[in-house]
Amino acid sequence: MQDGRMTVEMPWKPGFPEALECNKPQAEIRLMSQEKRLIKNGTFDEYSEEIQKLIDSCFVRELYPEESRDEGWYLQHHAVYQLHKSTKVRIVWNSAAKFNGLCLNDGFYKGPGFLNSLLYCLLHWRMKSIGIAGDVQKMFNQILMAEKDQRYHRLYACLIYLSNSSSAVAVPSFGDKPAPDIAMMVVRTLANTFKEEEPIGAQLINCRMYMDDVIESFDKSELAIAAMDQVDRILRKGSFRIKEWHSNDPSVDRCPEDKQTRVLGHVWDKATDSVAIQLDKFRLVASGVGWDDELSEEQIKMWKGYVHEMNQLIEFRLARMIKPEDSLGDPQLHGFSDASESALGSVIWLKWNTSHGELKFVI
C-alpha cells in the first residue's frame, strides 16, 4: 500500500523489459499525426483537457529530472468517445503498437484469470426480486504501478498543449494485456483481507463482480443494503469507490433520479425491472484496413447501411428476473437455433407455470 492505494509490479516475461528498444521517435511522429486529426475535427481542446485531468489526478506524472535522460517505452494514445456515459471522452493507451517487431504487450504474461464468468454474474443478478448494480469509479486509475515499471509506460502528452513534455503513466494501462486481471486481483485481495468483518461484501467482490461492475440480487431489502454498505467499506480501504448504486427497489436505490442505468453494456429500466439488450458497438472487418486508415466513401456508405439496419433489429426488452413471482414448480428449458451460410443465431428461454393458470416465458 502507498498513500492508501495498492501498488503492483507488472508480470514481465524472461528477457523483458530489456528487449524493448526506446520508441520515442515513433511516438513523436504518431502524436503529431494524431494532433493534426484532432485539430481538423475540432476535438483537440477536449482531448487536451482529458490529458490534463489525468495529470491533475496524479494518474499521470511528469518525469523526474534524473529520469528524463533515461530511455524508456512511450505509449501511443487516442480517444474513445462514449456518448452514453458521463465521461464522454476516454484516453486509451495502445500497448499493442509495434516498434522494431515488438510491442509492450509482448513482454507481459497475461497472468491467471481473475475475471468471473459473465454468464454466471448475469444469472445471479436475475435470480431474485431485488436487483442491485454499482460500478467502481476509474477502477484502473486507483492502482499504483511500481516506479521501475513506469519507465515503460511513458507518453508524450499533447505537444502543443504541454510544450513537448514527457510524462509517465503511474497506473496500469487499460491497454496492458494483464491489466484486467491485475485490477481484479487487487480488489479480491482487499475482499479477502476484510472478509471476516464484511462477509457479504467480500462474497460480492469475489463472485459477483465483472470488471468494474458489481451486480447481485436479493429477496430482502435489508440484505441488499447491508451488501452495498459492506462493498463500499471494503473498497474504500484501497481508495476505490462505487460511483452509483442502483436498484429496482425504491428503498434500496441510491440514485432514484435515474430511471435507467447501464449494466454490463445493456440498459436496465429500474421502474419496469426490464433490460434492453443492445449491441451498440460495431466493427468493420475488411482486409487491409488498418486502425488509423480512413475509410473510402463506398465503405462509409456500406457501414452506415449496416448501422441503420442493425438499429432496427438489435434492441429488445426482457424481464430482469428469470423466475416470475407467481411461478409454480420448476421450469422447462427450451432452446432454438438457426443458421445460414453467413450467420447464425440461437435463443434459450424458460417456460413457467403460474398460480394464475397462465404460462410465462422468460429469455
Backbone torsions as a table, in degrees:
resi	resn	phi	psi	omega
1	MET	NA	141.9	176.4
2	GLN	-143.0	119.1	-177.6
3	ASP	53.8	38.2	178.1
4	GLY	77.7	9.5	-179.3
5	ARG	-123.4	146.6	-179.9
6	MET	-75.2	140.1	178.6
7	THR	-114.4	134.8	-177.4
8	VAL	-127.3	152.9	170.8
9	GLU	-103.8	145.1	-178.1
10	MET	-77.2	143.8	-177.3
11	PRO	-84.1	83.8	-177.2
12	TRP	-77.0	144.3	171.4
13	LYS	-77.7	159.9	176.4
14	PRO	-56.5	137.5	180.0
15	GLY	91.2	-10.0	178.3
16	PHE	-113.9	152.2	6.9
17	PRO	-86.4	4.3	-174.7
18	GLU	-59.1	-27.5	-177.5
19	ALA	-72.1	-13.7	-178.3
20	LEU	-83.1	122.2	175.6
21	GLU	-84.8	152.8	-179.6
22	CYS	-64.7	121.9	-176.7
23	ASN	-105.7	25.6	-176.0
24	LYS	-55.8	-46.0	179.6
25	PRO	-59.7	-40.7	179.5
26	GLN	-63.7	-42.3	-179.6
27	ALA	-62.5	-37.8	178.2
28	GLU	-62.9	-45.4	-178.4
29	ILE	-64.0	-45.7	-179.1
30	ARG	-63.2	-39.3	-177.8
31	LEU	-69.3	-40.3	177.9
32	MET	-61.7	-39.8	177.9
33	SER	-64.8	-41.3	-179.8
34	GLN	-66.2	-39.8	-178.9
35	GLU	-63.3	-36.7	177.3
36	LYS	-61.4	-40.9	178.2
37	ARG	-65.3	-42.9	-179.3
38	LEU	-62.8	-41.3	178.6
39	ILE	-66.6	-40.4	-178.4
40	LYS	-63.8	-41.4	-178.0
41	ASN	-93.7	6.5	172.1
42	GLY	78.2	20.7	-178.2
43	THR	-114.5	12.0	-176.2
44	PHE	-63.1	-47.0	-178.5
45	ASP	-62.4	-41.8	179.3
46	GLU	-61.5	-43.6	179.9
47	TYR	-65.1	-44.2	-179.6
48	SER	-61.8	-38.4	179.0
49	GLU	-63.8	-37.6	178.2
50	GLU	-66.5	-38.6	175.4
51	ILE	-61.6	-44.1	-179.0
52	GLN	-64.7	-36.1	177.1
53	LYS	-60.8	-39.8	178.7
54	LEU	-63.3	-38.1	178.8
55	ILE	-69.8	-44.9	-179.4
56	ASP	-62.8	-30.4	-179.4
57	SER	-87.4	2.1	-179.7
58	CYS	66.3	18.3	172.1
59	PHE	-78.5	-26.4	173.4
60	VAL	-125.9	135.6	-179.3
61	ARG	-125.2	154.4	174.3
62	GLU	-77.2	151.0	-177.7
63	LEU	-67.0	144.5	171.4
64	TYR	-68.6	153.4	-178.6
65	PRO	-53.8	-40.8	-178.1
66	GLU	-70.5	-23.0	179.5
67	GLU	-77.7	-28.6	-172.2
68	SER	-63.8	-19.6	179.1
69	ARG	-87.0	-13.7	-177.6
70	ASP	-86.5	150.3	174.1
71	GLU	-82.1	158.0	179.6
72	GLY	-161.3	-167.7	179.3
73	TRP	-111.6	130.3	-176.1
74	TYR	-105.0	122.8	179.6
75	LEU	-79.4	133.5	169.2
76	GLN	-82.4	152.3	-177.2
77	HIS	-143.9	156.2	179.1
78	HIS	-152.9	174.2	-175.9
79	ALA	-101.1	143.5	168.1
80	VAL	-118.8	127.4	-177.2
81	TYR	-97.6	124.4	-176.1
82	GLN	-118.5	86.9	-172.1
83	LEU	-67.1	-24.2	-177.0
84	HIS	-89.3	0.5	-177.7
85	LYS	-112.1	161.8	179.7
86	SER	-65.9	-35.5	173.6
87	THR	-91.6	104.8	-171.8
88	LYS	-74.8	-29.5	-177.8
89	VAL	-119.4	127.8	176.4
90	ARG	-121.5	132.5	178.3
91	ILE	-83.4	128.9	-179.3
92	VAL	-116.5	129.6	178.3
93	TRP	-92.6	133.7	-176.8
94	ASN	-98.5	91.7	-179.9
95	SER	-81.9	-1.4	-178.6
96	ALA	-101.2	1.7	-179.7
97	ALA	-70.8	129.3	-175.5
98	LYS	-87.6	147.7	169.9
99	PHE	-144.0	120.9	-175.6
100	ASN	51.7	41.2	173.3
101	GLY	87.0	-3.5	-178.6
102	LEU	-129.0	150.0	171.4
103	CYS	-124.9	169.4	-178.6
104	LEU	-59.4	-41.6	-177.7
105	ASN	-65.8	-22.3	175.8
106	ASP	-61.0	-26.8	-176.6
107	GLY	-88.0	-5.4	-174.9
108	PHE	-104.9	140.5	159.6
109	TYR	-74.9	145.8	174.6
110	LYS	-70.3	-32.9	-178.6
111	GLY	89.9	172.9	178.4
112	PRO	-65.5	151.3	-177.9
113	GLY	-78.9	110.2	178.3
114	PHE	-100.6	-6.0	-179.5
115	LEU	-72.5	133.9	174.9
116	ASN	-73.5	162.8	176.8
117	SER	-68.1	127.6	178.1
118	LEU	-60.8	-44.0	179.2
119	LEU	-61.7	-43.5	-179.5
120	TYR	-60.1	-45.6	-179.7
121	CYS	-64.6	-44.5	-178.6
122	LEU	-64.9	-41.3	-179.7
123	LEU	-63.8	-41.6	178.3
124	HIS	-66.3	-34.8	178.0
125	TRP	-66.6	-24.2	-177.1
126	ARG	-98.0	3.4	-172.1
127	MET	-78.8	-41.7	-168.4
128	LYS	-119.8	172.4	-166.4
129	SER	-72.1	-29.2	-177.5
130	ILE	-108.2	110.2	178.2
131	GLY	-95.8	144.8	173.4
132	ILE	-130.3	151.7	177.8
133	ALA	-152.1	133.2	177.0
134	GLY	-143.4	149.7	177.4
135	ASP	-123.6	140.5	-178.0
136	VAL	-77.0	129.2	-177.8
137	GLN	-75.5	124.4	176.1
138	LYS	46.0	54.5	-172.2
139	MET	-57.4	-48.9	-177.3
140	PHE	-63.7	-34.2	-174.8
141	ASN	-74.5	-8.8	179.1
142	GLN	-89.4	-1.6	-179.2
143	ILE	-106.1	126.3	179.6
144	LEU	-85.9	143.7	176.3
145	MET	-101.1	139.3	179.6
146	ALA	-53.6	139.4	-174.7
147	GLU	-58.1	-33.3	-179.2
148	LYS	-65.7	-23.6	178.5
149	ASP	-91.0	-17.5	178.3
150	GLN	-66.2	-23.0	177.6
151	ARG	-59.3	-26.9	-178.3
152	TYR	-102.8	18.4	175.6
153	HIS	-135.1	46.9	177.1
154	ARG	-86.6	165.6	176.9
155	LEU	-154.9	156.7	163.0
156	TYR	-93.4	122.7	169.5
157	ALA	-73.9	-178.3	-177.0
158	CYS	-56.1	124.3	-173.2
159	LEU	-60.3	-43.8	-178.2
160	ILE	-71.1	-44.1	-172.6
161	TYR	-68.1	-40.1	-174.7
162	LEU	-117.8	24.2	171.6
163	SER	53.8	45.6	172.6
164	ASN	64.3	28.7	-178.4
165	SER	-83.2	145.6	176.1
166	SER	-94.6	145.7	178.9
167	SER	-137.2	173.2	176.0
168	ALA	-129.6	138.1	174.9
169	VAL	-77.9	122.5	-174.5
170	ALA	-92.2	-1.1	-177.6
171	VAL	-127.0	156.5	177.6
172	PRO	-57.4	135.5	-179.4
173	SER	-79.1	137.9	177.4
174	PHE	-58.8	-26.5	179.4
175	GLY	-78.9	-11.4	178.4
176	ASP	-68.7	134.8	-176.5
177	LYS	-53.4	-42.5	-177.8
178	PRO	-88.0	0.8	-171.6
179	ALA	-57.2	-46.6	-179.6
180	PRO	-59.7	-41.2	-179.5
181	ASP	-73.0	-32.0	175.0
182	ILE	-62.4	-45.6	-179.9
183	ALA	-61.5	-44.0	179.4
184	MET	-67.8	-36.3	177.9
185	MET	-61.3	-41.1	-177.8
186	VAL	-65.4	-47.8	-177.9
187	VAL	-70.2	-31.5	176.0
188	ARG	-68.8	-35.7	176.3
189	THR	-61.0	-43.3	176.3
190	LEU	-61.6	-45.3	-178.4
191	ALA	-60.9	-44.5	-178.2
192	ASN	-71.0	-27.9	177.7
193	THR	-68.0	-35.5	-174.1
194	PHE	-114.4	21.4	-176.2
195	LYS	-69.3	-24.2	178.5
196	GLU	-69.2	-41.0	179.9
197	GLU	-80.2	-32.1	-173.9
198	GLU	-129.0	68.1	-172.1
199	PRO	-65.7	-39.2	-178.7
200	ILE	-69.7	-43.5	179.2
201	GLY	-63.0	-40.7	178.8
202	ALA	-63.7	-39.1	177.9
203	GLN	-61.7	-42.9	179.8
204	LEU	-63.9	-45.3	-178.6
205	ILE	-65.0	-40.4	-177.5
206	ASN	-73.4	-34.4	-169.0
207	CYS	-122.9	-16.1	-175.3
208	ARG	-122.4	22.3	-178.7
209	MET	-115.4	126.4	176.1
210	TYR	-120.6	110.8	-171.0
211	MET	54.2	-121.9	-175.6
212	ASP	-97.0	10.3	179.0
213	ASP	-103.2	129.1	174.0
214	VAL	-110.5	118.6	-177.7
215	ILE	-134.3	146.2	179.6
216	GLU	-167.9	168.2	175.5
217	SER	-135.3	152.5	-175.4
218	PHE	-139.4	161.4	174.7
219	ASP	-89.4	-24.6	-175.1
220	LYS	-125.3	140.2	-178.6
221	SER	-65.5	-33.4	-179.5
222	GLU	-62.2	-39.0	179.0
223	LEU	-67.8	-39.6	179.8
224	ALA	-63.3	-44.7	180.0
225	ILE	-64.6	-43.5	178.8
226	ALA	-60.9	-41.2	180.0
227	ALA	-63.1	-45.2	179.8
228	MET	-62.9	-43.7	179.9
229	ASP	-62.2	-41.3	-178.8
230	GLN	-68.4	-40.4	176.3
231	VAL	-60.2	-44.1	179.3
232	ASP	-58.4	-45.3	-176.8
233	ARG	-66.9	-40.4	178.7
234	ILE	-63.6	-48.4	-175.5
235	LEU	-65.3	-34.0	179.2
236	ARG	-62.1	-26.1	178.8
237	LYS	-61.4	-24.9	178.8
238	GLY	-113.0	20.0	179.7
239	SER	68.2	19.0	172.9
240	PHE	-91.6	156.5	173.2
241	ARG	-150.0	144.8	173.3
242	ILE	-76.0	125.4	-177.6
243	LYS	-67.4	-46.6	-178.2
244	GLU	-149.4	139.0	171.0
245	TRP	-105.5	130.9	178.9
246	HIS	-122.6	151.1	176.1
247	SER	-156.1	153.6	173.3
248	ASN	-79.3	-12.1	177.5
249	ASP	-92.5	116.6	-177.6
250	PRO	-57.7	-28.9	-179.6
251	SER	-75.9	-12.4	-179.0
252	VAL	-107.9	-32.4	-174.7
253	ASP	-61.5	129.7	179.4
254	ARG	-106.2	5.8	174.0
255	CYS	-134.4	62.7	-175.3
256	PRO	-64.0	-20.6	179.6
257	GLU	-71.2	-21.1	178.0
258	ASP	-93.4	113.2	-179.3
259	LYS	-77.8	-23.5	179.3
260	GLN	-132.8	157.6	173.7
261	THR	-150.9	159.8	179.2
262	ARG	-94.4	132.7	177.9
263	VAL	-126.1	112.6	-179.7
264	LEU	50.5	43.1	174.2
265	GLY	90.0	-6.0	-178.5
266	HIS	-116.4	159.5	-175.2
267	VAL	-95.4	122.0	178.3
268	TRP	-102.0	117.3	173.8
269	ASP	-88.2	108.8	-173.4
270	LYS	-71.2	-31.1	-178.2
271	ALA	-67.5	-43.1	-179.5
272	THR	-95.4	-4.6	-177.0
273	ASP	50.9	49.1	178.4
274	SER	-126.9	158.8	-177.2
275	VAL	-121.3	128.6	174.9
276	ALA	-93.1	113.8	179.6
277	ILE	-80.3	121.2	-177.4
278	GLN	-128.9	140.5	170.2
279	LEU	-113.5	95.9	-173.4
280	ASP	-111.0	16.2	176.4
281	LYS	-125.1	130.4	-177.1
282	PHE	-125.6	154.6	174.1
283	ARG	-128.9	136.3	173.6
284	LEU	-92.0	114.1	-179.5
285	VAL	-98.2	106.9	-178.7
286	ALA	-143.8	129.2	-179.2
287	SER	-60.2	130.4	175.5
288	GLY	87.5	-1.9	178.5
289	VAL	-91.9	115.9	-178.7
290	GLY	-87.5	173.0	-176.0
291	TRP	-58.2	-43.6	-175.0
292	ASP	-99.4	4.4	-178.1
293	ASP	-72.3	143.0	174.2
294	GLU	-83.0	141.6	-179.6
295	LEU	-81.1	148.9	176.5
296	SER	-73.2	166.1	178.2
297	GLU	-59.4	-38.7	179.9
298	GLU	-65.4	-42.4	179.0
299	GLN	-66.6	-38.8	178.7
300	ILE	-63.4	-43.6	179.5
301	LYS	-61.9	-44.5	178.5
302	MET	-62.4	-42.4	-179.3
303	TRP	-61.7	-47.0	-179.8
304	LYS	-63.5	-34.8	176.5
305	GLY	-64.4	-43.0	177.4
306	TYR	-60.1	-47.4	-177.4
307	VAL	-61.2	-43.5	-179.9
308	HIS	-61.3	-44.8	-179.4
309	GLU	-65.7	-44.6	-177.0
310	MET	-66.1	-36.1	179.4
311	ASN	-63.6	-22.3	176.9
312	GLN	-80.8	-19.4	-168.7
313	LEU	-111.9	-27.0	-160.0
314	ILE	-93.1	-10.8	-178.3
315	GLU	-101.1	125.3	171.1
316	PHE	-146.2	159.2	-175.9
317	ARG	-109.0	144.5	174.6
318	LEU	-139.2	156.5	179.0
319	ALA	-67.8	138.6	177.3
320	ARG	-64.9	-45.4	-177.7
321	MET	-75.7	130.0	178.6
322	ILE	-88.2	-8.3	176.9
323	LYS	-120.8	107.5	179.6
324	PRO	-59.9	147.8	-177.1
325	GLU	-64.2	-26.8	-178.7
326	ASP	-100.6	21.8	-177.8
327	SER	-74.5	153.8	176.9
328	LEU	-124.1	134.1	174.7
329	GLY	66.7	-159.9	-179.8
330	ASP	-94.1	152.5	-179.5
331	PRO	-85.7	168.0	167.6
332	GLN	-98.8	141.6	178.9
333	LEU	-100.7	125.0	-179.2
334	HIS	-121.7	150.9	176.8
335	GLY	-144.2	152.8	178.1
336	PHE	-147.9	142.1	175.9
337	SER	-145.4	156.4	177.4
338	ASP	-152.6	159.2	-177.4
339	ALA	-154.6	156.1	170.7
340	SER	-124.2	-170.4	179.8
341	GLU	-70.4	-21.3	-174.8
342	SER	-116.1	-6.8	-178.2
343	ALA	-157.8	162.7	175.0
344	LEU	-145.1	158.8	178.2
345	GLY	-151.3	155.8	179.3
346	SER	-152.4	157.1	177.8
347	VAL	-147.0	144.8	176.6
348	ILE	-126.2	134.6	178.4
349	TRP	-141.4	160.7	178.2
350	LEU	-105.8	138.7	176.5
351	LYS	-109.6	118.2	-176.7
352	TRP	-113.7	141.0	164.6
353	ASN	-87.5	144.7	-177.5
354	THR	-122.9	166.0	-179.0
355	SER	-68.8	-13.9	179.3
356	HIS	-94.7	6.3	179.1
357	GLY	79.3	8.0	179.5
358	GLU	-97.4	161.5	171.9
359	LEU	-102.4	139.3	175.5
360	LYS	-124.1	140.4	-178.7
361	PHE	-119.5	128.3	-177.4
362	VAL	-125.3	122.5	177.3
363	ILE	-77.7	NA	NA
